[in-house]
């Protein structure tokens, strides 16, 4: 019998279009169904857009989940969820979106490629990630080594 290795990922979620709360809940359900067991879900937090100007406020959250996917497979799965929920990129940069899913941490791995950087760059400077992430950190000590508060 082959041993199944589960990886633990911390994922940041954001939405600033439409029914933001419903989009976040739908994304969490999709992650549970397609990627792996969702362990912790932070509260939803409002934030201003980061990196560009928009009248639309964001609703953000963080989750942890267990998955058998590699970091690159996980990234592909998250992009598929975004597409299935209607996310369309029209610019090479930041823009309003119905859903945004980012891998912030993956186990205690450090990866730096053109396609993927883990830990997510600058996550510690973004309140929309840190506030929900700190809620989760209180529940688990898995990612403490990456957090400097």
N, C-alpha and C positions, 0 to 999 in steps of 0.2 A: 504494500500500500504506500503510495506517494504522500509525503508530508506536505501539507499546504502551508506556505509561509504568508502571513498577513502583514501588510505594511500599514503604518498609521500616517494619515495625511491631515494637515490642517488647511482648510480651504476657506478663502474669503469670498463672500457673495455680495453683489451690489446691483441695484436697479434704480433708474431715475426716470422711467417712463411708465405710463399706464398704472395699473393696480400693482404697485411695487411690492406690497406685502404678499399678494397672490403669486407674483413671479418668484419671490424668494422661497415661498412654501413649495411651489411646483418644482423648483430646482432641487430643493432638499429631497423631495419625494423621488425625483429622477436619479439623484445620486444614490439614494437608498436602494432603488430598484436595479440600477445598471452598474454601479461601481462597488458598493459594499455597505456594510452596516454603519449607519450614522450613530456615533457614540454621544457626542455633546453638541448642542445647538445653543448659541448665545442668544441674548435678546436682540431685537431689531433696533438699530440706532440710525437716526437721521444725521446726514452730513452734507456739507456743500461740495460741489464738484471739485476735483483735484486735477490740476494740470491744464484746465481749460475753463472758459466762461460758459455758463448755462443758467437759465432761470429755473431749471428743474433740480430740486434737491434729491439727494440719494437716500435710499434706505439700505443699510448694510448689516451684515451678520458674519459670523465665523462658525464653522462646524469642524469637528474631527470625525474621521471615518476610517474604517479598516478596509483594506482592499488587497487583492492579489495582483493588481496591475503594477507594472513598473512605473516610475515617474513619467516617462514619455508616453506610455499607454494611457496613464491617467490624464495627462494633458489632452491627448486625442479624444478621450471620452468626454471630458469637460467641454471641449470645443463642439463636439457633436450635440451635447445637451443644449448649449447656447444656440446652435443652428436650429435645432428642433423646436426651440421656444421662440424663434423668430428674430434672433439677433442677426443683423446685417451690418457689416463694416463697410462704411462708405469713404472713410479717410484713413490715411496712415498716421494714426495718432488717437487722441482721446476724443470721444463724442458721446452724446446721449445714447443710452442703451436700455433695453428691457431687462437684460441680465448680463452680468459679468462674473465669471468664475475664475479664480486664480489660486494656484497652489502656492501657499505661503511656506509651509514646512512639510517635509516628507521624511519620516523617521528622524534620524539625526544626520541625514545625508546633506552633502554640499555638492552642488552641480553648477557648472557654469559653461553653457554652450550658447550658440546663437539662438537656438529654439527655446531653451529653458534655463532659468537660473533659480536655484533653491539654496538657501532661503530666498524668498522673493526680495528683489532689491528695494531698499528703502522702506520696507514694511514697518520698521520701528519708528519712522518719522511720519507715519500716516495714522491719525487718530481714528479714521474710519476702519482701520484694521486693528489697531492696538486696543481700543476700548472693548470690542467684542472678544478679542483674543484673550485679554486679561481675565474676562469672566470665565473662559474655559480653562485657563492656566490654574485658576483657583481650584478646579475640579481634578486636575491631573498634573503630575510633575514631569511628564514625558518631554516637554519642550522647554523647560526652564533654562537650559544651557544657552538657548538662543535669545533669551529675553534679558535685556539690561535696563531695568527701570529704577 
